[in-house]
Amino acid sequence: MNIPMCSVAVLTYLLGFASIGQPVEQKAIEQKVSERKVTVRSLKEQVEALGDLNINRVDRLLLPAMRKAGIDCWITMSRENHIDPVFSYIMDVETEGGHRNAYIFFDDGSDRLKRILIGTHLPRKSKIWDRILPYKNTNDERGPSLQPVLKQVIDELKPKKIGINESATIPICDGLTVQMKKHLVDAIGPQYASRLVPAEQLIVDFLDTRLPEEMSYFVEAANLTERLAAEVLSNEVIKPGTTAIGDLIWYARNRLMELKLQTYWSLGISVHRRGSRDLDESTIIQPGDIVHTDLGIIYCGLYTDYQRSGYVLKPGETEPPGGYQKALANVVKVHEVLARVATVGKPGYVIKQEVEGLCAKAGITASIGCHSIDAGVHGIGAWFNANWPDRYSVRATFPARLGAYYAIEFSVTTGIPEWGGEKLSMGGEDDAYVTENGLKFFLPLQEKYFLIKSGQGTQ
């Protein structure tokens, strides 16, 4: 779920690690939880980081996106308690949502967009907005209103094509409500209302294109997600024979609160064991179990999504059984195939088909379901998934974009000899970005299980 950041107060959950840009090493993973030091960024640093990213997005990415779409004016209409999701990416530190606001970008042919904000709760200064205009009085009992100012600005700009946030397929591009559209149409009149067009492609190009400076923040976030998984999949949290799946889920939620971080969903933690399917949260973790996490965080407006696996050693074991190790090795192999196949310009559904075909030839049964991670964890860019419009919209037809970020997600089915040939379906998920030579992962792939020792109290 995408959580709009409609004021800087929301940014209190943002924090970082001292080891900026450095992948988590196995040695660090093996440390006791109490020895893993986390350096929390100050709120000021967090707010400034997000604000700077947004300023640079608007300065460097928005004009090319508008010109590519053939739109010379883009209007985002937003109101209190129903903030347009795009607002999170066109605000700076000083900008907050208002009662009924209009955010206007206009291309006058120069190398800088005109940026006009009309509304309430206006900033005293801004690094994004050139003109900041309050409501004007009307000649009726309504009092000051957005509409006369909006009409005045549009009459002045004389736009040829006006992009608005409507989309039948991509949720984040569909933030304009029915009533706010009516408010806009009533304000600008029929001449300009006839020039309204969906801004879907503009928004996709604007938000799915990454800035180089985002990389270091994302690696911080990826490291933090990995460390959380390592903590959950440790003996300091898991007591075999006592700890339930639900205990781990609540531990992870509480830990995120302690770190002042947020996630965008309920967190996924599951257990795989022979002869069992769909084990619920009351299930007690036992020796021989595979414990699987699906965790992600929001960090400076960036989203992570990672899956990791741990194994609960049986008494006398020092490593997982061979069948379990093969299952994890198959996950790594599928990641490697995806890294080669997912090249710039190739449609998402084609990537899925090619990878599944290559895996089948290698004797691996894989089901690919990757998604972009940009403005939301299930982003607006390409999805390497089935061409299923009613579920995934048009995103499976989008091409992989150079530099874009993706959650490389799939499941692999492996027969486990120790289970009498019963099959194990294991999820794999690592975040990556697209280079000229295919995918590059932000962190090393998981090649070994996190090991949880069994002790007294196991059944």
C-alpha positions in Angstrom: 0.0 0.0 0.0 1.3 3.4 -0.9 1.3 5.8 2.1 1.1 9.4 0.9 3.4 11.8 2.8 1.1 14.8 3.0 3.2 16.7 5.5 6.8 16.6 6.7 5.6 15.2 10.1 5.1 11.8 8.5 8.8 11.6 7.9 9.6 10.9 11.5 9.8 7.2 10.6 12.7 7.7 8.2 16.2 6.7 9.5 19.4 5.2 8.2 22.4 3.0 9.0 26.0 4.1 9.7 27.2 1.7 7.0 25.7 3.8 4.1 26.0 2.1 0.8 27.7 -1.0 2.1 26.2 -4.5 1.7 25.5 -6.6 4.8 28.3 -9.0 5.4 27.7 -12.5 6.8 29.9 -11.7 9.8 27.5 -8.8 10.7 24.5 -11.1 10.3 26.0 -13.6 12.7 26.5 -11.0 15.4 24.1 -11.0 18.3 21.2 -8.6 17.9 22.4 -6.5 20.8 25.7 -5.9 19.0 24.2 -4.6 15.8 24.4 -0.8 16.1 22.0 1.3 14.3 22.6 5.0 13.7 19.4 7.0 13.4 19.4 10.0 11.2 18.0 13.1 12.7 14.5 14.2 11.5 16.1 17.2 9.9 18.4 15.1 7.8 15.6 12.8 6.8 13.3 15.6 5.7 16.0 17.3 3.8 17.0 14.1 2.0 13.4 13.5 0.8 12.9 17.1 -0.1 16.2 17.3 -2.1 15.2 14.2 -4.0 11.9 15.7 -4.9 13.4 19.0 -6.0 15.8 17.2 -8.2 13.1 15.0 -9.7 11.1 18.1 -10.6 14.1 20.0 -11.8 15.6 17.3 -14.0 12.9 14.7 -14.8 9.5 16.4 -15.2 10.1 18.6 -18.2 11.4 15.8 -20.4 8.4 13.6 -19.3 5.9 16.3 -20.2 7.5 16.9 -23.6 7.6 13.2 -24.4 3.9 13.0 -23.5 3.1 16.1 -25.6 1.6 17.9 -22.5 2.4 21.5 -21.9 0.4 21.9 -18.7 0.1 19.4 -15.8 -2.4 20.0 -13.0 -2.6 18.0 -9.8 -5.8 18.7 -7.9 -5.8 17.6 -4.3 -7.8 18.1 -1.1 -7.6 17.5 2.6 -8.1 13.8 3.7 -7.9 12.7 0.1 -4.4 13.6 -1.0 -3.4 12.7 -4.5 -0.6 10.1 -4.3 1.5 12.1 -6.8 1.7 14.9 -4.2 4.3 12.9 -2.3 6.7 13.4 -5.2 6.1 17.1 -6.1 6.5 18.5 -2.6 9.5 20.0 -0.9 10.2 20.4 2.8 8.0 23.5 3.0 5.0 22.2 1.1 1.9 20.7 2.8 -1.4 19.6 1.6 -4.3 22.1 1.8 -8.1 22.1 1.9 -8.5 22.3 -1.9 -5.2 22.9 -3.8 -4.0 23.0 -7.4 -0.4 22.3 -8.3 0.4 23.4 -11.8 3.5 22.8 -14.0 3.6 24.6 -17.4 6.1 24.3 -20.2 6.6 27.7 -21.9 9.3 26.4 -24.2 12.2 27.5 -22.0 14.5 25.1 -20.1 12.6 25.5 -16.8 9.0 24.8 -16.1 6.7 27.4 -14.6 5.6 26.0 -11.2 2.4 27.5 -9.6 0.8 26.5 -6.3 -2.7 27.7 -5.5 -4.5 26.9 -2.3 -4.4 27.0 1.5 -1.8 26.1 4.1 0.8 27.7 1.7 4.5 27.6 2.4 6.3 30.9 3.1 9.1 29.9 0.8 9.7 27.0 -1.5 12.5 25.5 -3.7 9.9 24.0 -6.1 7.2 26.6 -6.5 7.8 29.9 -8.4 4.4 31.4 -7.6 2.4 30.7 -4.5 -1.2 32.1 -4.7 -3.9 32.1 -2.1 -7.7 31.9 -2.7 -9.6 34.9 -4.1 -12.8 36.3 -2.9 -16.0 35.5 -4.9 -19.1 37.5 -5.4 -21.3 35.0 -3.6 -21.6 33.5 -0.1 -18.9 30.9 -0.6 -16.2 33.2 0.5 -12.6 32.9 -0.9 -12.2 30.1 -3.4 -9.6 28.3 -5.5 -11.7 28.5 -8.7 -11.2 32.2 -9.7 -7.4 32.0 -9.2 -7.3 28.8 -11.1 -9.2 30.3 -14.0 -7.0 33.4 -14.0 -3.8 31.3 -14.2 -5.1 29.0 -16.9 -6.3 32.0 -19.0 -2.9 33.5 -18.6 -0.9 30.4 -19.5 -3.2 29.4 -22.5 -2.2 25.7 -22.5 -2.7 23.6 -25.5 -3.0 20.2 -23.7 -3.7 19.8 -20.0 -2.7 16.6 -18.3 -4.8 15.5 -15.3 -4.4 12.5 -13.0 -6.8 10.0 -14.5 -6.0 6.4 -15.4 -8.1 3.3 -15.9 -5.2 1.1 -15.3 -2.5 2.5 -12.9 -3.8 3.5 -9.4 -1.2 6.2 -8.6 -2.0 8.0 -11.9 -5.7 8.1 -10.9 -5.7 10.5 -8.0 -8.2 13.0 -9.4 -11.6 12.5 -7.8 -14.9 13.0 -9.6 -15.8 16.1 -7.6 -12.3 17.7 -7.8 -12.5 17.2 -11.6 -15.8 18.9 -11.6 -14.3 21.7 -9.6 -11.5 22.1 -12.1 -13.8 22.0 -15.2 -16.2 24.6 -13.6 -13.2 26.8 -12.9 -11.4 26.8 -16.3 -14.5 26.7 -18.5 -15.4 24.6 -21.6 -12.6 26.0 -23.9 -9.9 24.6 -21.7 -11.9 21.6 -20.3 -11.9 20.3 -23.9 -8.1 20.1 -23.7 -7.9 17.8 -20.6 -6.1 14.5 -21.2 -5.0 11.7 -18.9 -1.4 12.3 -17.7 -0.7 8.6 -17.1 2.4 8.2 -19.4 3.8 11.5 -18.1 3.5 10.3 -14.5 5.0 6.9 -15.3 8.0 8.4 -17.0 8.5 11.0 -14.2 8.3 8.6 -11.3 9.8 5.4 -12.9 13.0 7.2 -13.9 15.6 7.1 -11.2 18.1 9.8 -10.1 21.7 8.6 -9.5 21.6 10.1 -6.0 18.7 7.8 -5.0 21.1 4.8 -5.1 22.9 5.4 -1.8 19.6 5.9 0.1 18.2 2.7 -1.5 21.2 0.6 -0.5 20.8 1.9 3.1 17.2 0.8 3.0 18.1 -2.6 1.5 20.7 -3.1 4.2 18.1 -2.2 6.9 15.6 -4.7 5.5 18.3 -7.4 5.4 19.3 -6.7 9.0 15.7 -7.0 10.1 15.3 -10.3 8.4 18.6 -11.5 10.0 17.3 -10.4 13.4 14.0 -12.2 12.9 15.7 -15.4 11.7 18.0 -15.6 14.8 18.0 -17.6 18.1 17.6 -14.3 20.0 14.1 -14.1 18.5 13.2 -17.7 17.6 13.0 -20.3 20.4 12.2 -23.6 18.7 9.3 -25.4 20.4 8.0 -22.1 21.9 7.9 -19.3 19.3 4.9 -19.1 17.0 4.8 -17.6 13.5 2.6 -14.8 15.0 5.2 -14.0 17.6 7.7 -13.3 14.8 5.3 -11.1 12.9 4.6 -9.0 16.0 8.3 -8.9 16.8 9.0 -7.5 13.4 6.2 -4.9 13.7 7.4 -3.8 17.1 11.0 -3.6 15.9 10.1 -1.4 13.1 8.2 0.9 15.5 11.3 1.0 17.7 13.4 2.1 14.7 10.8 4.6 13.7 10.3 2.9 10.4 7.1 2.0 8.6 6.2 -0.8 6.2 3.5 -0.8 3.6 1.8 -4.1 4.4 1.3 -6.5 7.3 4.7 -8.3 6.8 4.9 -11.9 5.6 6.4 -14.7 7.7 5.7 -18.3 7.0 6.9 -21.9 7.8 7.6 -24.7 5.4 7.6 -28.3 6.7 6.8 -31.7 5.4 3.1 -32.5 4.9 1.9 -29.1 5.9 0.2 -26.4 3.9 -0.9 -22.9 4.9 0.2 -23.0 8.5 -1.4 -20.2 10.4 0.1 -17.7 12.9 -0.5 -20.1 15.9 1.9 -22.6 14.4 4.9 -23.3 16.8 8.3 -23.3 15.0 10.0 -26.7 15.4 13.4 -28.2 14.5 13.5 -29.0 10.8 11.4 -26.1 9.8 12.2 -23.6 7.1 11.2 -20.1 8.3 10.6 -17.6 5.5 10.3 -13.8 5.7 8.9 -11.3 3.2 9.8 -7.9 4.5 10.1 -4.4 3.2 10.3 -0.8 4.5 9.7 2.8 3.3 12.8 5.0 3.5 13.1 8.5 2.2 10.1 7.8 -0.1 11.8 4.6 -1.4 10.4 1.1 -1.1 12.2 -2.2 -0.5 10.9 -5.8 -0.8 13.0 -8.8 0.2 12.5 -12.5 1.0 14.9 -14.5 3.1 14.9 -18.0 4.5 16.2 -19.6 7.7 16.5 -23.2 8.8 15.9 -24.6 12.3 18.6 -27.2 12.9 17.6 -30.5 14.4 19.7 -31.7 17.3 23.1 -32.9 15.9 22.7 -31.1 12.6 25.2 -28.4 11.5 23.6 -27.6 8.2 20.3 -28.1 6.4 19.6 -31.4 4.6 20.7 -31.6 0.9 17.2 -31.2 -0.5 16.7 -28.0 1.4 20.0 -26.6 0.1 19.1 -27.5 -3.5 15.8 -25.6 -3.1 17.7 -22.4 -2.1 20.3 -23.1 -4.8 17.5 -23.1 -7.3 16.3 -19.8 -6.1 19.8 -18.3 -6.8 19.8 -19.9 -10.2 16.5 -18.3 -11.2 17.8 -14.9 -10.0 20.8 -15.4 -12.2 18.7 -16.2 -15.2 16.5 -13.2 -14.6 19.6 -11.0 -14.3 20.6 -12.1 -17.9 17.2 -12.0 -19.5 15.8 -8.7 -18.1 17.4 -6.3 -20.6 16.5 -2.7 -21.4 13.5 -2.3 -23.7 12.1 -5.9 -23.3 8.4 -6.0 -22.3 7.7 -7.4 -18.9 5.5 -10.3 -19.9 8.2 -11.4 -22.5 10.8 -11.5 -19.7 8.5 -13.7 -17.7 8.0 -16.1 -20.6 11.6 -16.3 -21.5 12.8 -16.9 -17.9 10.3 -19.6 -17.2 11.1 -21.3 -20.5 14.9 -21.3 -19.8 14.3 -22.5 -16.3 12.1 -25.4 -17.6 14.9 -26.4 -20.0 17.2 -26.6 -17.0 14.8 -28.7 -15.0 13.6 -25.9 -12.7 10.0 -25.1 -12.2 9.7 -21.3 -11.7 6.8 -18.9 -11.6 7.9 -15.3 -12.2 6.1 -12.3 -10.7 8.4 -9.3 -10.6 7.3 -5.8 -10.1 8.7 -2.3 -10.3 9.4 -0.5 -7.0 9.1 3.3 -7.6 6.1 5.2 -6.4 4.9 2.4 -4.2 6.2 -1.2 -3.6 3.9 -2.4 -6.5 5.1 0.4 -8.7 4.0 2.1 -11.9 6.9 0.8 -14.1 7.2 -2.5 -15.9 6.1 -5.7 -14.2 7.8 -9.0 -15.3 4.5 -10.8 -15.0 1.6 -12.2 -16.9 -0.2 -9.9 -19.4 -3.3 -9.8 -17.2 -4.9 -6.3 -17.6 -7.6 -6.7 -15.0 -5.1 -7.5 -12.3 -1.8 -6.0 -13.4 -3.1 -3.3 -15.7 -0.8 -2.5 -18.7 2.4 -2.7 -16.7 3.3 -6.2 -17.9 3.5 -4.7 -21.4 5.9 -1.9 -20.3 9.6 -2.4 -21.3 12.3 -2.7 -18.7 13.7 0.8 -18.2 17.4 1.6 -17.9 18.2 2.4 -14.3 14.7 1.5 -13.0 14.4 -0.5 -9.7 12.6 -3.8 -9.5 11.6 -6.4 -6.9 12.8 -9.6 -8.6 10.2 -11.9 -7.2 9.2 -15.5 -8.0 8.6 -19.0 -6.6 10.6 -22.1 -7.3 9.2 -25.7 -6.9 11.8 -28.3 -5.8 11.3 -31.9 -5.0 12.7 -32.7 -1.5 14.2 -36.2 -1.2 14.0 -36.0 2.6 10.2 -35.5 2.2 9.9 -38.6 0.1 9.8 -36.4 -3.1 7.2 -34.0 -1.8 7.6 -30.6 -3.4 8.6 -27.4 -1.7 7.5 -24.1 -3.2 10.0 -21.5 -2.1 9.8 -17.8 -2.7 12.7 -15.7 -3.8 12.9 -11.9 -3.9 15.7 -9.4 -4.2 15.7 -5.8 -5.3 17.8 -4.9 -8.4 18.2 -2.2 -11.0 18.5 -2.4 -14.8 21.9 -1.8 -16.5 22.9 -2.0 -20.1 24.0 -5.6 -19.4 20.9 -6.7 -17.5 20.0 -6.7 -13.8 22.4 -5.8 -11.0 21.3 -6.6 -7.4 21.6 -4.1 -4.6 22.8 -6.8 -2.1 24.4 -10.2 -2.5 22.0 -13.0 -3.1 21.2 -15.3 -0.3 23.2 -18.5 -0.9 23.0 -20.0 2.6 20.2 -20.3 5.1 20.2 -18.3 8.3 20.7 -21.0 10.9 18.6 -21.3 14.0 19.9 -23.7 16.6 17.6 -26.0 18.6 17.9 -26.2 22.4 15.8 -27.1 25.4 12.1 -26.8 25.1 11.8 -28.2 21.6 9.3 -30.9 20.9 
